[in-house]
Amino acid sequence: VKMNAAVVDVGEGVILPSHPELAVKGSWTPEKMQKEVARMRDLGIEAIPKLNFSAVHDAWLGEYQYEISTPEYYRVCADVIRDVAEIFGRPRLFHIGMDEESDMGIQGRYDYVVKRQGDLFWRDVRFFEAEAARYGARTWMFGDEAWFNRESFYANCPKSILLSNWYYGRSFSQAEAKWHPPRIKSYAEFDAAGFDQVPCATNWVPPYYDTKTNDVNFPGTVKFCRRHVDPKRLKGFLMAPWAHLETDDDLAFWNRALDLVAQSKRDFENGH
């Protein structure tokens, strides 16, 4: 397919030397992860680490997830960013997640709800960015906050951050979209504001779909963003299947994701 990068959502999947208490049964050693990064590099695939610091997706932080924005929290986050950057060989990009924290539809299902707002949210984003920059990495994050707190987002989000907006619907028409319209609008709005982007799409099937497949979202995202994002700021596309990889059916689902990327690349190269 000639994909040239893979985002590795590290979480508790690797034993981090500064905080081995975060590891679980089966976590890889740093040496095993380093060998995999090298193997991927030999295949022409850049391994990009991701540690999701969103308050909705930080269970990997163990007890520290309950200490957000405290001095201890910042110490631990700085430690794990350093560990991961070193394990990945000082990567060019470092994904910090930050998705869905302001989505109360998701938060409302949790027993323990944490949400940073306003200056605190952006102070923490800038902290993560500064820590990643210590090791030569550009920060990459999801742009969800623009959907819920638009004015604050555009007033505070550093232009230096690489953004991924995401929308998983079938239609890119505002009138037909079943997910709230800011998700679609943000592609063009990020571009107008001067942000570099890697739009995120999927073959995952949202629960409101009346079909068991989603073969249209990734090709549709590529076509839509080619029309609405300046090529100079369009840095690639991210395929996110959001699926396990445990059974033959799972493998078929992932292979279908690769097929859709290949199809989109062919369409792009043929000018469609």
C-alpha positions as CSV (number, residue, x, y, z in Angstrom):
1,V,0.0,0.0,0.0
2,K,3.1,2.2,0.5
3,M,1.9,3.8,3.8
4,N,4.9,5.4,5.3
5,A,4.0,5.9,9.0
6,A,2.3,4.2,11.9
7,V,1.0,5.9,15.1
8,V,1.8,3.6,18.0
9,D,-0.5,4.2,20.9
10,V,1.9,3.3,23.7
11,G,-0.2,3.6,26.8
12,E,0.6,0.7,29.2
13,G,1.9,-1.4,26.2
14,V,5.6,-0.7,27.0
15,I,7.4,-0.8,30.4
16,L,8.5,2.8,30.9
17,P,11.8,2.9,32.8
18,S,10.9,5.9,35.0
19,H,7.5,4.5,36.0
20,P,7.4,0.7,35.7
21,E,4.4,0.7,38.0
22,L,2.3,1.7,34.9
23,A,3.0,-1.6,33.1
24,V,0.6,-4.5,33.0
25,K,1.1,-8.2,32.3
26,G,2.4,-8.5,28.8
27,S,3.8,-5.0,28.5
28,W,6.8,-4.9,26.1
29,T,10.3,-4.2,27.3
30,P,11.9,-0.9,26.0
31,E,14.3,-3.1,24.1
32,K,11.5,-5.0,22.3
33,M,9.8,-1.7,21.3
34,Q,13.1,-0.3,20.1
35,K,13.6,-3.4,17.9
36,E,10.1,-3.0,16.5
37,V,10.8,0.7,15.7
38,A,13.9,-0.3,13.9
39,R,12.1,-3.1,12.0
40,M,9.4,-0.7,10.9
41,R,12.1,1.8,9.8
42,D,13.6,-0.9,7.6
43,L,10.2,-1.4,6.0
44,G,10.0,2.3,5.2
45,I,7.5,3.0,8.0
46,E,8.1,5.9,10.5
47,A,7.0,4.9,14.0
48,I,5.3,7.8,15.7
49,P,4.5,7.5,19.4
50,K,1.2,8.5,21.0
51,L,0.5,9.0,24.7
52,N,-3.1,10.1,25.1
53,F,-3.2,12.7,27.9
54,S,-7.0,13.4,27.5
55,A,-8.8,13.0,30.8
56,V,-11.1,10.5,29.0
57,H,-8.3,8.3,27.7
58,D,-5.6,8.3,30.3
59,A,-6.4,5.0,32.3
60,W,-2.9,4.0,31.2
61,L,-1.6,6.5,33.8
62,G,-2.9,4.4,36.7
63,E,-3.4,6.3,39.9
64,Y,-1.9,9.5,38.3
65,Q,-5.0,9.9,36.2
66,Y,-6.7,11.1,39.4
67,E,-4.0,13.8,39.9
68,I,-4.4,15.8,36.7
69,S,-2.8,19.2,36.6
70,T,-1.0,18.7,39.9
71,P,2.8,19.0,40.4
72,E,3.1,15.2,40.7
73,Y,1.1,14.8,37.5
74,Y,3.4,17.1,35.6
75,R,6.5,15.3,36.9
76,V,5.1,11.9,35.8
77,C,4.0,13.2,32.4
78,A,7.5,14.8,31.8
79,D,9.1,11.4,32.8
80,V,7.0,9.3,30.4
81,I,7.3,11.7,27.5
82,R,11.1,11.5,27.9
83,D,11.1,7.7,28.2
84,V,8.9,7.3,25.1
85,A,10.9,9.8,23.1
86,E,14.1,7.9,23.9
87,I,12.6,4.5,23.2
88,F,11.4,5.7,19.8
89,G,14.8,7.3,18.9
90,R,13.7,10.9,19.3
91,P,10.9,10.9,16.8
92,R,9.9,13.7,14.5
93,L,6.3,13.7,15.8
94,F,4.7,13.0,19.2
95,H,1.0,12.5,19.4
96,I,-0.6,13.6,22.7
97,G,-4.2,12.6,22.0
98,M,-6.4,15.1,23.8
99,D,-9.6,13.9,22.1
100,E,-13.1,13.8,23.6
101,E,-12.3,15.5,26.9
102,S,-15.1,18.1,26.4
103,D,-17.6,15.5,25.0
104,M,-20.0,15.1,27.9
105,G,-21.9,12.5,26.0
106,I,-18.9,10.3,26.6
107,Q,-17.8,11.7,29.9
108,G,-21.3,11.2,31.3
109,R,-20.9,7.4,31.1
110,Y,-17.9,7.5,33.4
111,D,-18.0,6.9,37.2
112,Y,-15.2,9.5,37.6
113,V,-15.4,12.7,35.5
114,V,-12.5,15.0,34.9
115,K,-12.5,17.9,32.5
116,R,-10.0,20.7,32.1
117,Q,-11.4,24.0,30.9
118,G,-10.2,27.3,29.5
119,D,-6.7,28.4,30.6
120,L,-6.0,25.1,32.4
121,F,-6.6,23.0,29.3
122,W,-4.3,25.1,27.2
123,R,-1.7,25.4,29.9
124,D,-1.5,21.6,29.9
125,V,-1.4,21.4,26.1
126,R,1.5,23.8,26.1
127,F,3.2,21.8,28.8
128,F,3.0,18.6,26.8
129,E,4.2,20.5,23.7
130,A,7.2,21.9,25.5
131,E,8.2,18.5,26.9
132,A,8.0,16.8,23.5
133,A,10.0,19.7,22.0
134,R,12.9,18.9,24.5
135,Y,13.5,15.8,22.4
136,G,13.1,17.3,19.0
137,A,9.5,16.3,18.4
138,R,6.6,18.3,16.9
139,T,3.4,17.9,18.9
140,W,0.4,16.3,17.1
141,M,-3.1,16.2,18.7
142,F,-6.7,15.7,17.9
143,G,-8.7,19.0,17.4
144,D,-11.9,18.1,19.2
145,E,-11.7,21.1,21.5
146,A,-12.6,23.3,18.5
147,W,-16.0,21.7,18.2
148,F,-17.0,22.5,21.8
149,N,-15.1,25.6,22.7
150,R,-14.5,27.3,19.3
151,E,-13.5,30.8,20.5
152,S,-11.1,29.5,23.1
153,F,-9.5,27.0,20.7
154,Y,-8.6,29.5,18.0
155,A,-7.4,32.0,20.6
156,N,-5.1,29.5,22.3
157,C,-4.1,26.6,20.2
158,P,-0.4,27.0,19.1
159,K,0.0,27.0,15.3
160,S,3.1,24.9,15.8
161,I,0.8,21.9,16.7
162,L,-0.1,19.4,14.0
163,L,-3.9,18.8,14.1
164,S,-6.1,15.9,13.3
165,N,-9.8,16.7,12.9
166,W,-11.9,13.6,12.6
167,Y,-15.3,12.8,11.2
168,Y,-16.6,9.2,10.6
169,G,-19.8,9.8,8.8
170,R,-20.8,8.8,5.3
171,S,-22.0,12.1,4.0
172,F,-19.9,15.3,4.0
173,S,-23.0,17.5,3.5
174,Q,-23.8,19.7,6.5
175,A,-27.5,19.0,6.0
176,E,-27.1,15.2,5.8
177,A,-24.4,14.7,8.5
178,K,-25.7,12.8,11.5
179,W,-22.8,13.8,13.7
180,H,-22.9,17.4,14.7
181,P,-21.7,19.7,11.9
182,P,-18.7,21.3,13.6
183,R,-16.8,18.1,12.9
184,I,-17.1,18.7,9.2
185,K,-16.6,22.4,9.3
186,S,-13.3,22.2,11.2
187,Y,-11.3,20.9,8.2
188,A,-11.8,24.2,6.4
189,E,-11.7,26.3,9.5
190,F,-8.3,24.8,10.6
191,D,-7.0,25.5,7.2
192,A,-8.2,29.1,7.2
193,A,-6.6,29.6,10.6
194,G,-3.3,28.4,9.2
195,F,-2.9,25.0,10.9
196,D,-1.1,22.0,9.4
197,Q,-3.4,19.0,9.3
198,V,-3.5,15.2,9.1
199,P,-7.2,14.5,8.7
200,C,-8.3,11.3,10.5
201,A,-10.8,8.8,9.0
202,T,-11.9,5.2,9.6
203,N,-13.5,2.1,8.5
204,W,-15.0,1.7,12.0
205,V,-18.8,1.5,11.9
206,P,-20.6,4.1,14.1
207,P,-23.5,2.8,16.0
208,Y,-26.1,4.8,14.1
209,Y,-25.1,3.1,10.8
210,D,-27.7,0.9,9.2
211,T,-24.9,-1.2,7.6
212,K,-22.2,-3.4,8.9
213,T,-19.4,-1.8,6.9
214,N,-18.0,1.7,6.5
215,D,-16.1,1.7,3.2
216,V,-16.9,5.3,2.3
217,N,-15.5,7.5,5.1
218,F,-11.8,7.2,4.4
219,P,-12.1,7.8,0.6
220,G,-14.7,10.5,1.3
221,T,-12.4,12.3,3.7
222,V,-9.5,12.3,1.2
223,K,-11.7,13.8,-1.5
224,F,-13.3,16.3,0.8
225,C,-10.1,17.5,2.3
226,R,-8.3,17.8,-1.1
227,R,-11.0,20.3,-2.0
228,H,-11.1,22.2,1.3
229,V,-7.5,22.2,2.7
230,D,-4.5,23.9,1.1
231,P,-2.1,21.3,-0.2
232,K,0.8,23.0,1.6
233,R,-0.9,22.4,5.0
234,L,-2.3,19.0,4.2
235,K,0.4,16.7,5.6
236,G,-1.2,13.3,5.1
237,F,-4.1,11.2,6.2
238,L,-4.6,9.0,9.2
239,M,-6.5,5.7,9.0
240,A,-7.8,4.8,12.4
241,P,-9.7,1.4,12.4
242,W,-10.2,1.5,16.2
243,A,-10.4,-2.3,16.3
244,H,-8.9,-5.2,18.2
245,L,-6.5,-7.5,16.4
246,E,-7.3,-10.9,18.0
247,T,-9.3,-13.0,15.5
248,D,-9.4,-13.7,11.8
249,D,-12.4,-11.4,11.5
250,D,-10.4,-8.6,13.1
251,L,-7.5,-9.3,10.7
252,A,-9.9,-9.0,7.8
253,F,-11.2,-5.7,9.1
254,W,-7.7,-4.3,9.3
255,N,-6.8,-5.6,5.9
256,R,-9.9,-3.8,4.6
257,A,-8.6,-0.6,6.1
258,L,-5.4,-1.0,4.1
259,D,-7.5,-1.7,1.0
260,L,-9.3,1.5,1.5
261,V,-6.1,3.5,1.9
262,A,-4.8,1.9,-1.3
263,Q,-8.0,2.8,-3.2
264,S,-7.7,6.4,-2.0
265,K,-4.1,6.6,-3.0
266,R,-5.0,5.3,-6.5
267,D,-7.8,7.8,-6.8
268,F,-5.5,10.6,-5.7
269,E,-2.8,9.6,-8.2
270,N,-5.3,9.4,-11.0
271,G,-6.7,12.8,-10.2
272,H,-10.1,11.7,-8.9
